[in-house]
Amino acid sequence: MSFQHNPIDFLEEWGAITPSQYLHLWLLIPFAILWSISLARNEITFRGLKLDQLQSLQQTKHRIACWITAKFSECSTPLEALTVDPFLEKDKTLKLPKAPTPKIWTPPPMGFLKLNIDSVVSLESLKGGIGGILRDPAGLTLMQFSTSCGAVPATLAELLAVKEGINKTINLTIDLSERIIVESDCKTIVDWLTKSVNPPVAFAPMVMELAKIIESKGMILRLIPRECNTRADALAKSGIR
């Protein structure tokens, strides 16, 4: 195999002879070589250094080893050993790190409806807004609200959002035979309403009232990431007056 003054030809020929048992490791090597050549060229062109072939070889091998440990988190072979022989990892199952699962709202399963609620308190005006949206398994909106809650603490605004959302859902004229999943991105409120943490005395009566309704109606309360609650968040923001 020759470089032929064309890196593309080099990469194509290299890929054609890739041994299956070395696949992940083998495909790293040509890019490390090309990167090393580029760096060496810059040293010669811009700094006037002379090419030291042995040093360039060692730097390339070290670079391959570094790339292996960076790309494969489960690589257990010491860096020094990989520099000598990168194929020490060939018999191990090297897997690329999994990409993080996108955090998006998901519709409820059949037989359920999903109520997402949220609140926002402006740092400038200290006024708050609450919002919520009820959707079915097809993602269709059955109810939504967006209203002001005045100048109140953030935790109280969140409780008011839960109360407003539950009351509006219960008072819908349509037949609600499905169970309701209530989703909030406020851990404090979810902990209070699921009785995981005792609320402050000032909020205890309201928390007990809401928890009783949730339990009596067979509702399911869930804590979700903020990224999954964007529609309710937008409604809450638009409720600030």
C-alpha positions as CSV (number, residue, x, y, z in Angstrom):
1,M,0.0,0.0,0.0
2,S,1.4,3.4,-1.0
3,F,0.4,6.9,0.1
4,Q,0.5,8.0,-3.6
5,H,0.4,11.7,-2.6
6,N,-3.3,11.3,-2.0
7,P,-4.6,10.8,1.6
8,I,-8.0,9.7,0.2
9,D,-6.4,6.8,-1.7
10,F,-4.5,5.9,1.4
11,L,-7.6,5.8,3.6
12,E,-9.6,3.8,1.1
13,E,-6.8,1.2,0.7
14,W,-6.5,1.0,4.5
15,G,-10.2,0.5,5.0
16,A,-10.2,-2.3,2.4
17,I,-7.7,-4.4,4.4
18,T,-9.2,-3.8,7.8
19,P,-9.1,-7.0,9.9
20,S,-12.4,-7.6,11.5
21,Q,-10.9,-8.5,14.9
22,Y,-9.0,-5.2,15.0
23,L,-11.8,-3.1,13.5
24,H,-12.2,-0.3,16.1
25,L,-8.5,0.0,16.7
26,W,-7.4,-0.4,13.1
27,L,-9.6,2.5,11.9
28,L,-8.0,4.9,14.4
29,I,-4.4,4.4,13.1
30,P,-4.5,6.2,9.7
31,F,-6.0,9.3,11.2
32,A,-3.3,9.4,13.8
33,I,-0.7,8.9,11.1
34,L,-2.1,11.7,9.0
35,W,-2.4,14.0,12.0
36,S,1.2,13.3,13.0
37,I,2.4,14.0,9.4
38,S,0.5,17.3,9.5
39,L,2.0,18.4,12.8
40,A,5.5,17.3,11.6
41,R,5.1,19.4,8.4
42,N,4.2,22.4,10.5
43,E,7.2,22.0,12.6
44,I,9.5,21.8,9.6
45,T,7.8,24.6,7.6
46,F,7.2,27.2,10.3
47,R,9.8,26.4,12.9
48,G,12.6,25.2,10.7
49,L,13.1,21.9,12.6
50,K,14.5,18.8,11.0
51,L,12.5,15.6,10.7
52,D,13.4,13.0,13.3
53,Q,11.9,9.8,11.9
54,L,12.3,7.8,15.2
55,Q,10.8,10.5,17.3
56,S,7.9,11.0,14.9
57,L,7.2,7.3,15.0
58,Q,7.2,7.3,18.8
59,Q,4.9,10.3,18.9
60,T,2.5,8.7,16.5
61,K,2.3,5.5,18.5
62,H,1.8,7.5,21.7
63,R,-1.0,9.5,20.0
64,I,-2.7,6.3,18.9
65,A,-2.6,5.0,22.5
66,C,-4.0,8.3,23.8
67,W,-6.8,8.2,21.3
68,I,-7.7,4.6,22.2
69,T,-8.0,5.4,25.9
70,A,-10.0,8.6,25.1
71,K,-12.4,6.9,22.7
72,F,-13.1,3.7,24.6
73,S,-13.8,4.4,28.3
74,E,-13.6,0.8,29.3
75,C,-10.1,0.4,28.0
76,S,-8.1,-1.0,30.9
77,T,-4.6,-1.5,29.4
78,P,-2.0,1.1,30.7
79,L,-1.1,3.9,28.3
80,E,2.5,2.9,28.3
81,A,1.7,-0.7,27.2
82,L,-0.7,0.6,24.4
83,T,2.1,2.8,23.1
84,V,4.2,-0.3,22.6
85,D,1.4,-2.4,21.2
86,P,-2.1,-0.9,20.6
87,F,-3.5,-4.3,19.7
88,L,-3.3,-5.4,23.3
89,E,-6.9,-4.4,23.5
90,K,-7.9,-6.4,20.4
91,D,-9.4,-9.3,22.4
92,K,-11.5,-7.1,24.5
93,T,-14.9,-5.8,23.6
94,L,-14.5,-2.1,23.0
95,K,-17.7,-0.1,22.6
96,L,-18.2,3.5,21.8
97,P,-19.8,5.5,24.6
98,K,-23.5,5.7,24.2
99,A,-24.9,9.0,23.2
100,P,-27.1,10.5,25.8
101,T,-30.8,9.8,25.4
102,P,-32.6,12.9,24.2
103,K,-34.8,14.4,26.9
104,I,-38.2,15.1,25.3
105,W,-41.8,14.9,26.4
106,T,-43.4,11.5,25.7
107,P,-47.1,10.8,25.4
108,P,-48.8,8.7,28.0
109,P,-49.6,5.0,27.4
110,M,-53.1,4.0,26.3
111,G,-55.6,4.3,29.1
112,F,-53.8,7.4,30.6
113,L,-53.8,11.1,30.2
114,K,-50.8,13.3,31.0
115,L,-51.0,16.6,32.9
116,N,-47.8,18.7,32.8
117,I,-47.6,21.7,35.1
118,D,-45.1,24.4,35.8
119,S,-44.6,27.8,37.4
120,V,-42.3,30.7,36.8
121,V,-41.5,33.6,39.1
122,S,-39.8,36.7,37.6
123,L,-36.6,37.7,39.3
124,E,-37.2,41.4,38.3
125,S,-40.9,41.9,39.1
126,L,-41.3,39.0,41.6
127,K,-44.6,38.2,39.9
128,G,-45.4,34.6,39.0
129,G,-47.2,32.7,36.3
130,I,-48.5,29.2,36.3
131,G,-49.3,26.9,33.4
132,G,-50.3,23.4,32.5
133,I,-51.4,21.2,29.6
134,L,-53.4,17.9,29.5
135,R,-52.7,15.6,26.6
136,D,-53.8,12.2,25.5
137,P,-51.8,9.2,24.1
138,A,-51.9,10.8,20.6
139,G,-50.4,14.0,21.9
140,L,-53.6,15.9,21.4
141,T,-54.3,18.8,23.8
142,L,-57.5,18.3,25.9
143,M,-57.0,21.3,28.2
144,Q,-54.4,24.0,28.9
145,F,-54.1,27.0,31.1
146,S,-51.9,30.0,31.6
147,T,-52.5,32.5,34.3
148,S,-50.9,34.8,36.9
149,C,-50.4,33.8,40.5
150,G,-49.3,37.2,41.8
151,A,-46.1,37.9,43.7
152,V,-45.6,34.6,45.6
153,P,-42.6,32.4,46.6
154,A,-41.5,29.9,43.9
155,T,-42.6,26.8,45.9
156,L,-46.1,28.3,46.5
157,A,-46.4,29.1,42.8
158,E,-45.6,25.5,42.0
159,L,-48.2,24.3,44.4
160,L,-50.8,26.7,42.8
161,A,-49.9,25.2,39.4
162,V,-50.6,21.7,40.7
163,K,-53.8,22.8,42.2
164,E,-55.0,24.7,39.2
165,G,-54.1,21.8,36.8
166,I,-55.8,19.2,38.9
167,N,-59.0,21.2,39.4
168,K,-59.3,22.0,35.7
169,T,-58.7,18.4,34.8
170,I,-61.3,17.2,37.3
171,N,-63.8,19.8,36.1
172,L,-63.6,19.0,32.4
173,T,-67.0,18.3,30.8
174,I,-65.6,15.3,28.8
175,D,-65.7,11.8,30.3
176,L,-62.4,11.1,31.9
177,S,-62.2,7.4,32.4
178,E,-58.4,7.3,32.0
179,R,-56.0,7.7,34.8
180,I,-54.1,10.9,35.1
181,I,-50.3,11.2,35.2
182,V,-49.2,14.5,36.7
183,E,-45.7,15.6,35.8
184,S,-43.6,18.3,37.4
185,D,-40.0,19.3,37.1
186,C,-39.9,20.6,40.7
187,K,-38.4,17.9,43.0
188,T,-39.3,19.8,46.2
189,I,-43.0,19.7,45.4
190,V,-43.0,16.1,44.2
191,D,-41.2,15.1,47.4
192,W,-43.8,17.0,49.5
193,L,-46.8,15.5,47.6
194,T,-45.5,12.0,47.7
195,K,-44.8,12.4,51.4
196,S,-41.1,11.7,50.9
197,V,-40.3,14.9,52.7
198,N,-42.4,16.9,55.2
199,P,-43.3,20.4,53.9
200,P,-42.9,23.6,56.0
201,V,-45.7,24.3,58.4
202,A,-47.0,27.2,56.3
203,F,-47.5,24.9,53.2
204,A,-48.6,21.8,55.1
205,P,-52.4,22.3,54.8
206,M,-52.3,22.9,51.0
207,V,-49.9,20.0,50.5
208,M,-52.1,17.7,52.5
209,E,-55.2,18.8,50.5
210,L,-53.5,18.2,47.1
211,A,-52.0,14.9,48.2
212,K,-55.4,13.7,49.3
213,I,-56.9,14.6,45.9
214,I,-54.1,12.9,44.0
215,E,-54.5,9.7,46.0
216,S,-58.3,9.6,45.9
217,K,-58.4,10.1,42.2
218,G,-55.8,7.5,41.6
219,M,-53.4,10.0,39.9
220,I,-49.7,9.3,39.4
221,L,-47.3,12.0,40.3
222,R,-43.9,12.0,38.5
223,L,-40.7,14.1,38.6
224,I,-39.4,14.8,35.1
225,P,-36.4,16.7,33.7
226,R,-37.0,20.3,32.8
227,E,-36.4,19.5,29.2
228,C,-39.5,17.3,29.1
229,N,-41.7,20.1,30.5
230,T,-41.2,22.9,27.9
231,R,-44.8,23.3,26.9
232,A,-45.9,23.8,30.5
233,D,-43.0,26.1,31.1
234,A,-43.9,28.3,28.1
235,L,-47.5,28.5,29.4
236,A,-46.3,29.5,32.8
237,K,-44.1,32.3,31.4
238,S,-46.9,33.7,29.3
239,G,-49.0,33.8,32.5
240,I,-46.8,36.4,34.2
241,R,-48.8,39.7,34.2
